[in-house]
């Protein structure tokens, strides 16, 4: 199919310092592309650069070719002939483009006169209103008399008035209610399907991108970090930033707790390094010096990723893991993965081997068969337990996991004390900060308390603080909520997720509590003991695996007979 628009190394430089690009992409007739990212990432700048509507303090370089014609070097007169006829832009804010003193009919006539005779204005404008679902009578009204949804429809009608091949929509649904938003989405898809119009949608709404586009581009600080098919990118993000946007989207993640990407002080951002360096939890020191290029994904030629590590790295891998107790097979043919910066839940019925598997993956129990890799190397658990940036585990029962006669301070500080990597002053500050992070008092009196004097919930938090002093890349939490009441459980879940969001470690969350798993995790594995393991890609379907008619206890007949005899 012939290419409609081709953008090659498009860059924008503002005198104030913001830089966009270089960015390249191509679109076919009738395609829909979404450009997504946080506010200030350069989405609207890119849109205005394509249609040559940037301020004079911005310099543009690169190439924009529309239907074989290069656009960037055109004179203003030639731009007037192309804009709205071949390429159009529908702005986000109607107050910026609509004159409040002119009727809607007068304003759309100003567009129509570029291509149609005056005697056809009335018929043409009425047809446009009907095309976008508005009554032609609104043409006699003024902008202030229409609702937000009606104004958005009107702006879309203006953008397609001269039958352009490409329309750029800047946040077309940002201030609309759900019903009106769905109507606008249906309208855009209908125009694209029936009239072959291509759309570039500028949006921070991933739900809109999912519903409206075949392709998506992810921008961050003027840099294109990831692109590909919309389904592929949203279902399997390859860049940590894209994953962060998805995890923060209520439309994409309606059942999980929503957490935004942690903000940091921008003054520490290296000038020449990766733009996402400060907020990335899998960065290397070299990332501060080297800005990644946009590269084609190895296994998918339609995907492109700008990451020095090739995208989200796999942290822990287990292959063909098996465990027997005597002649009884407890685990069989277990394959699983945990990626950098994600929370994965391991669920299953009691007795299916969840704790056994977590102890094997944590290096506290040997498996009879299989391989465990940590960052693509054979796991050296002794080193991973004793060094920072390794692996730590929070056991199910803090009563047996902690030395009850130690003080709180010594219990938390012990891993670093054994490592001899901190000065006494630094160690004290570290423990103090860990106590604050896990929501415990950081006073001298509390630090000097014996662990045995604490409540069960406090002991569990001490266990977490102790593990986090080693700044692990992976934390395995084995049934951390199993002995807690509902309120304490909710607090601990939010605590763990908050700490993970702040520090960026990966977590394998082992639980029999399906509701907890659905709330906290990005992926869920259902363990079936010696029958293997299954990844549940849609967390809402996890409950289907636990449905079924409960079998009566085998001892029920005994009680029935006993009660019958006593009654006699």
TAZIWO-V354903 format. One record per residue. N is the residue number from 1. SS is DSSP state (2 for helix, 1 for strand, 0 for the rest). PSI is psi in whole degrees, -180 to 180 (NA if undefined). Layout:
# TAZIWO-V354903
n={N	N}
ss={SS	SS}
psi={PSI	PSI}
This chain:
# TAZIWO-V354903
n={1	2	3	4	5	6	7	8	9	10	11	12	13	14	15	16	17	18	19	20	21	22	23	24	25	26	27	28	29	30	31	32	33	34	35	36	37	38	39	40	41	42	43	44	45	46	47	48	49	50	51	52	53	54	55	56	57	58	59	60	61	62	63	64	65	66	67	68	69	70	71	72	73	74	75	76	77	78	79	80	81	82	83	84	85	86	87	88	89	90	91	92	93	94	95	96	97	98	99	100	101	102	103	104	105	106	107	108	109	110	111	112	113	114	115	116	117	118	119	120	121	122	123	124	125	126	127	128	129	130	131	132	133	134	135	136	137	138	139	140	141	142	143	144	145	146	147	148	149	150	151	152	153	154	155	156	157	158	159	160	161	162	163	164	165	166	167	168	169	170	171	172	173	174	175	176	177	178	179	180	181	182	183	184	185	186	187	188	189	190	191	192	193	194	195	196	197	198	199	200	201	202	203	204	205	206	207	208	209	210	211	212	213	214	215	216	217	218	219	220	221	222	223	224	225	226	227	228	229	230	231	232	233	234	235	236	237	238	239	240	241	242	243	244	245	246	247	248	249	250	251	252	253	254	255	256	257	258	259	260	261	262	263	264	265	266	267	268	269	270	271	272	273	274	275	276	277	278	279	280	281	282	283	284	285	286	287	288	289	290	291	292	293	294	295	296	297	298	299	300	301	302	303	304	305	306	307	308	309	310	311	312	313	314	315	316	317	318	319	320	321	322	323	324	325	326	327	328	329	330	331	332	333	334	335	336	337	338	339	340	341	342	343	344	345	346	347	348	349	350	351	352	353	354	355	356	357	358	359	360	361	362	363	364	365	366	367	368	369	370	371	372	373	374	375	376	377	378	379	380	381	382	383	384	385	386	387	388	389	390	391	392	393	394	395	396	397	398	399	400	401	402	403	404	405	406	407	408	409	410	411	412	413	414	415	416	417	418	419	420	421	422	423	424	425	426	427	428	429	430	431	432	433	434	435	436	437	438	439	440	441	442	443	444	445	446	447	448	449	450	451	452	453	454	455	456	457	458	459	460	461	462	463	464	465	466	467	468	469	470	471	472	473	474	475	476	477	478	479	480	481	482	483	484	485	486	487	488	489	490	491	492	493	494	495	496	497	498	499	500	501	502	503	504	505	506	507	508	509	510	511	512	513	514	515	516	517	518	519	520	521	522	523	524	525	526	527	528	529	530	531	532	533	534	535	536	537	538	539	540	541	542	543	544	545	546	547	548	549	550	551	552	553	554	555	556	557	558	559	560	561	562	563	564	565	566	567	568}
ss={0	0	1	1	1	1	1	1	1	1	1	1	1	1	0	0	0	0	1	1	1	1	1	1	1	1	1	1	0	0	0	1	1	1	1	1	0	0	0	0	0	0	2	2	2	2	2	2	2	2	0	0	0	0	0	0	0	1	1	1	1	1	1	1	1	1	0	0	1	1	0	0	0	0	0	2	2	2	2	2	2	2	1	0	0	0	1	1	1	1	0	0	0	2	2	2	2	0	0	0	0	0	1	2	2	2	2	2	2	2	2	2	0	0	0	0	0	2	2	2	2	2	2	2	2	2	2	2	2	2	2	0	0	0	0	2	2	2	2	2	0	1	2	2	2	0	0	2	2	2	2	2	2	2	2	2	2	2	2	0	0	0	0	0	0	1	1	1	1	1	0	0	0	0	0	0	0	2	2	2	2	2	2	2	2	2	2	2	2	2	2	2	2	2	2	0	0	1	1	1	1	1	1	0	0	2	2	2	2	2	2	2	0	0	1	1	1	1	1	1	0	0	1	1	1	1	1	1	1	2	2	2	2	2	2	0	0	0	0	2	2	2	2	2	2	2	2	0	0	0	0	0	0	0	0	0	0	0	0	0	0	0	0	0	0	2	2	2	0	0	0	0	0	0	0	0	2	2	2	0	0	0	0	0	2	2	2	2	0	0	0	0	0	0	1	1	1	0	0	1	1	1	1	1	1	0	0	0	0	0	0	0	0	1	1	1	1	1	1	1	1	1	1	1	1	0	0	1	1	1	1	1	1	1	1	1	1	1	1	0	0	0	1	1	1	1	1	0	0	0	0	0	0	2	2	2	2	2	2	2	2	0	0	0	0	0	0	0	1	1	1	1	1	1	0	0	1	1	0	0	2	2	2	2	2	2	0	0	0	0	1	1	1	1	0	0	0	2	2	2	2	0	0	0	0	0	1	2	2	2	2	2	2	2	2	2	2	2	2	0	0	0	0	2	2	2	2	2	2	2	2	2	2	2	2	2	2	0	0	0	0	0	0	2	2	2	2	0	0	1	2	2	2	0	0	2	2	2	2	2	2	2	2	2	2	2	2	2	0	0	0	0	0	1	1	1	1	1	0	0	0	0	0	0	0	2	2	2	2	2	2	2	2	2	2	2	2	2	2	2	2	2	2	0	0	1	1	1	1	1	0	0	0	2	2	2	2	2	2	2	0	0	1	1	1	1	1	0	2	2	2	0	1	1	1	1	0	0	2	2	2	2	2	2	2	2	0	0	0	0	0	0	0	0	0	2	2	2	2	2	2	2	2	2	2	2	2	0}
psi={141	140	132	-54	141	124	122	117	45	126	146	131	118	149	-28	-16	-19	136	133	133	-168	142	136	140	168	152	148	160	135	-2	155	127	135	137	117	162	169	166	136	6	-14	12	-53	-34	-42	-44	-46	-32	-38	-38	12	49	25	159	164	-20	10	133	139	141	166	-153	134	117	118	117	44	-5	129	132	-32	-31	13	150	159	-35	-43	-33	-40	-31	-26	-43	134	-26	-45	-34	135	156	123	114	160	-43	112	-29	-21	-22	-16	135	119	-13	-5	146	162	-33	-44	-39	-38	-25	-31	-30	-44	-30	-12	-19	-11	150	154	-35	-7	-3	-47	-45	-45	-44	-35	-41	-40	-41	-43	-35	-35	10	25	150	130	-18	-20	-17	-22	-8	172	159	-37	-14	-3	151	170	-42	-38	-40	-38	-40	-41	-42	-38	-39	-42	-39	-27	8	-36	22	55	158	-24	130	131	122	120	107	63	-16	17	-30	25	152	168	-42	-47	-38	-46	-35	-41	-41	-46	-38	-48	-44	-37	-43	-43	-44	-43	-25	0	21	135	146	136	118	121	119	153	1	105	-29	-41	-44	-41	-40	-21	-20	155	-27	156	145	136	117	145	119	44	3	135	114	-29	144	158	-169	145	-46	-44	-44	-43	-30	-29	72	144	-15	139	-34	-44	-44	-39	-41	-41	-43	-20	-1	118	-26	-39	-34	74	-17	-15	158	139	130	131	167	133	133	150	170	117	-16	-18	0	124	143	-38	-2	-167	132	-22	10	-50	-27	0	133	3	17	153	162	-35	-21	-21	-14	-19	118	124	145	155	115	152	133	137	-44	4	105	-16	-11	140	138	137	91	131	-20	11	16	-171	125	151	124	-54	134	135	130	129	45	132	149	131	144	101	-127	-2	125	119	-43	142	131	53	122	128	162	148	123	164	130	13	159	123	131	143	111	165	165	160	138	3	-4	20	-52	-40	-46	-40	-37	-33	-47	-27	-6	19	-1	133	144	157	-21	150	176	138	124	143	116	47	16	152	127	123	90	-34	-46	-41	-33	-31	-9	158	160	32	-126	132	158	139	114	163	-42	105	-19	-40	-19	-25	149	109	-19	-2	156	160	-43	-51	-34	-44	-37	-15	-45	-42	-31	-43	-32	-23	42	-3	146	158	-40	-44	-37	-42	-46	-36	-47	-41	-45	-38	-40	-41	-44	-37	8	30	158	143	18	160	-39	-42	-40	-31	-8	148	145	-36	-16	-6	160	168	-41	-38	-39	-38	-38	-35	-40	-42	-45	-42	-43	-38	-14	-24	6	54	150	-28	128	125	121	112	106	53	-15	4	-27	19	151	172	-44	-46	-37	-46	-42	-41	-39	-47	-34	-50	-44	-39	-42	-41	-39	-35	-46	-20	11	158	154	132	111	109	123	155	-3	102	-38	-41	-44	-42	-32	-39	-23	154	-32	155	132	132	116	138	31	-127	-2	4	-153	151	130	129	104	-31	104	-26	-16	-4	-34	-25	-27	-8	5	160	160	127	137	138	148	146	-21	5	-39	-33	-46	-36	-44	-42	-45	-35	-43	-40	-33	-38	NA}
